[in-house]
Structures are given as C-alpha cells and as structure tokens.
Amino acid sequence: MLKNKPFDLFTLQWHITNNCQLRCKHCYVDFTKPLNFSLENFQLALENYTRFLQYFQIQGKIYFTGGDPLLHPKFWDIVSETRKKEITVSLFWNYHLLHDRNIEKLIDNDINFYQLSLEWLKETHNHIRWSWTFEGV
C-alpha cells in the first residue's frame, strides 16, 4: 500500500488520429502525416497506462482527441478496450459526427462527457475555424 498516494485520478489526453473534417487556423495537426494508432499498439499502451494506475492505486480517465477521434477506423474498438479496463472515456471533438446514431453509441459505451470547442464569440470563432461552424456548435 502506498503511503503517499500522489493523486486520486490521472487523466490522459490521447491523440489517436490526424483525421479531421476541418483545417482550423490554430490546429497543430500535420495532415500530411497520416496517424491512426493500430489497435495492437493501442492495446500495448493501454496496458502500460493500466499498470501505472494500478501501481499508484488511482482511477484513470482518457480524453480521446485528434483530429476527430470518431474518424479513427477502430474508434469503437478502442473505446471498448478502454471500458474493459474500467477507465472513464471522454472526447474532445467537433460536432460534425454528433448525430443520433453516434449519440446512442456514446451512451451505450458509457461516454458521458464530450467537449466541443467554441472560440469566444461568433466572429472570432468563425475566423479561427470556419464561417459555418459557430451555429453548429
């Protein structure tokens, strides 16, 4: 038993894909370099994260991001593997794939938090992202 547990929750923000529908002005993603973690590499990294959590006897939470994590070809498999480890899953993404079918899948996979970005007021947001995205968010 650890005498000095450093914290109760360790949150990991995990960039799993470069795929995205947008090319926002502030984005750091290099779209010329495709990135999609393979499911096998994901499982290895997840196992390391799980061992870290067990060692420190803390809870884990992963924010999947990218690009748009829902555009990863194995996204739902990644969520399933994460949930098997009893790690909370959250998303940073845009709203383009936020439709009834995906909302139902989010609920079915116990994903109860997602973050949409809004860049201040409409004029600023549309300047940084795209002119039609403020209303969508």
Contacts in CASP RR format, 6 or more apart in sequence:
PFRMAT RR
TARGET T0000
AUTHOR 0000-0000-0000
METHOD contacts of the structure
MODEL  1
MLKNKPFDLFTLQWHITNNCQLRCKHCYVDFTKPLNFSLENFQLALENYT
RFLQYFQIQGKIYFTGGDPLLHPKFWDIVSETRKKEITVSLFWNYHLLHD
RNIEKLIDNDINFYQLSLEWLKETHNHIRWSWTFEGV
1 57 0 8 1.000
2 56 0 8 1.000
2 57 0 8 1.000
5 56 0 8 1.000
5 57 0 8 1.000
5 58 0 8 1.000
6 56 0 8 1.000
6 58 0 8 1.000
7 56 0 8 1.000
7 58 0 8 1.000
8 58 0 8 1.000
8 59 0 8 1.000
9 58 0 8 1.000
9 59 0 8 1.000
9 60 0 8 1.000
9 61 0 8 1.000
10 52 0 8 1.000
10 53 0 8 1.000
10 56 0 8 1.000
10 58 0 8 1.000
10 59 0 8 1.000
10 60 0 8 1.000
10 61 0 8 1.000
11 60 0 8 1.000
11 61 0 8 1.000
11 62 0 8 1.000
11 63 0 8 1.000
12 49 0 8 1.000
12 60 0 8 1.000
12 61 0 8 1.000
12 62 0 8 1.000
12 63 0 8 1.000
13 62 0 8 1.000
13 63 0 8 1.000
13 65 0 8 1.000
13 92 0 8 1.000
14 62 0 8 1.000
14 63 0 8 1.000
14 64 0 8 1.000
14 65 0 8 1.000
15 35 0 8 1.000
15 65 0 8 1.000
15 66 0 8 1.000
15 67 0 8 1.000
16 35 0 8 1.000
16 36 0 8 1.000
16 37 0 8 1.000
16 42 0 8 1.000
16 64 0 8 1.000
16 65 0 8 1.000
16 66 0 8 1.000
16 69 0 8 1.000
16 72 0 8 1.000
16 75 0 8 1.000
16 78 0 8 1.000
17 35 0 8 1.000
17 36 0 8 1.000
17 37 0 8 1.000
17 66 0 8 1.000
17 67 0 8 1.000
17 68 0 8 1.000
17 69 0 8 1.000
17 71 0 8 1.000
17 72 0 8 1.000
18 29 0 8 1.000
18 30 0 8 1.000
18 31 0 8 1.000
18 33 0 8 1.000
18 34 0 8 1.000
18 35 0 8 1.000
18 36 0 8 1.000
18 66 0 8 1.000
18 67 0 8 1.000
19 34 0 8 1.000
19 36 0 8 1.000
19 66 0 8 1.000
19 67 0 8 1.000
19 68 0 8 1.000
19 71 0 8 1.000
19 72 0 8 1.000
20 27 0 8 1.000
20 29 0 8 1.000
20 31 0 8 1.000
20 66 0 8 1.000
20 67 0 8 1.000
20 68 0 8 1.000
20 71 0 8 1.000
20 94 0 8 1.000
21 68 0 8 1.000
21 71 0 8 1.000
21 94 0 8 1.000
21 96 0 8 1.000
22 94 0 8 1.000
22 96 0 8 1.000
22 129 0 8 1.000
22 130 0 8 1.000
22 133 0 8 1.000
23 31 0 8 1.000
24 128 0 8 1.000
24 129 0 8 1.000
24 130 0 8 1.000
25 127 0 8 1.000
25 128 0 8 1.000
25 129 0 8 1.000
26 128 0 8 1.000
27 67 0 8 1.000
29 66 0 8 1.000
29 67 0 8 1.000
36 72 0 8 1.000
36 73 0 8 1.000
36 74 0 8 1.000
37 45 0 8 1.000
37 72 0 8 1.000
37 78 0 8 1.000
38 74 0 8 1.000
39 74 0 8 1.000
39 77 0 8 1.000
39 78 0 8 1.000
39 81 0 8 1.000
42 74 0 8 1.000
42 78 0 8 1.000
42 81 0 8 1.000
43 81 0 8 1.000
46 81 0 8 1.000
46 82 0 8 1.000
46 85 0 8 1.000
46 87 0 8 1.000
49 60 0 8 1.000
49 62 0 8 1.000
49 87 0 8 1.000
50 85 0 8 1.000
50 87 0 8 1.000
53 59 0 8 1.000
53 60 0 8 1.000
53 87 0 8 1.000
59 87 0 8 1.000
59 88 0 8 1.000
60 87 0 8 1.000
60 88 0 8 1.000
61 87 0 8 1.000
61 88 0 8 1.000
61 89 0 8 1.000
61 90 0 8 1.000
62 82 0 8 1.000
62 87 0 8 1.000
62 88 0 8 1.000
62 89 0 8 1.000
62 90 0 8 1.000
63 90 0 8 1.000
63 91 0 8 1.000
63 92 0 8 1.000
63 115 0 8 1.000
64 75 0 8 1.000
64 78 0 8 1.000
64 79 0 8 1.000
64 89 0 8 1.000
64 90 0 8 1.000
64 91 0 8 1.000
64 92 0 8 1.000
64 93 0 8 1.000
65 91 0 8 1.000
65 92 0 8 1.000
65 93 0 8 1.000
66 92 0 8 1.000
66 93 0 8 1.000
67 93 0 8 1.000
68 93 0 8 1.000
68 94 0 8 1.000
68 96 0 8 1.000
68 97 0 8 1.000
69 75 0 8 1.000
69 91 0 8 1.000
69 92 0 8 1.000
69 93 0 8 1.000
70 91 0 8 1.000
70 93 0 8 1.000
70 97 0 8 1.000
70 102 0 8 1.000
71 97 0 8 1.000
72 78 0 8 1.000
76 105 0 8 1.000
76 109 0 8 1.000
79 89 0 8 1.000
79 109 0 8 1.000
79 111 0 8 1.000
80 109 0 8 1.000
82 89 0 8 1.000
83 89 0 8 1.000
83 109 0 8 1.000
83 110 0 8 1.000
89 109 0 8 1.000
89 110 0 8 1.000
89 111 0 8 1.000
90 111 0 8 1.000
90 113 0 8 1.000
90 114 0 8 1.000
90 115 0 8 1.000
91 106 0 8 1.000
91 111 0 8 1.000
91 113 0 8 1.000
91 114 0 8 1.000
91 115 0 8 1.000
92 114 0 8 1.000
92 115 0 8 1.000
92 117 0 8 1.000
93 114 0 8 1.000
93 115 0 8 1.000
93 116 0 8 1.000
94 116 0 8 1.000
94 117 0 8 1.000
94 133 0 8 1.000
94 137 0 8 1.000
95 116 0 8 1.000
95 133 0 8 1.000
95 136 0 8 1.000
95 137 0 8 1.000
98 114 0 8 1.000
98 116 0 8 1.000
106 112 0 8 1.000
106 114 0 8 1.000
116 137 0 8 1.000
117 129 0 8 1.000
117 137 0 8 1.000
118 125 0 8 1.000
118 134 0 8 1.000
118 137 0 8 1.000
119 125 0 8 1.000
119 127 0 8 1.000
119 128 0 8 1.000
119 129 0 8 1.000
122 134 0 8 1.000
125 133 0 8 1.000
125 134 0 8 1.000
125 137 0 8 1.000
126 132 0 8 1.000
126 133 0 8 1.000
126 134 0 8 1.000
END
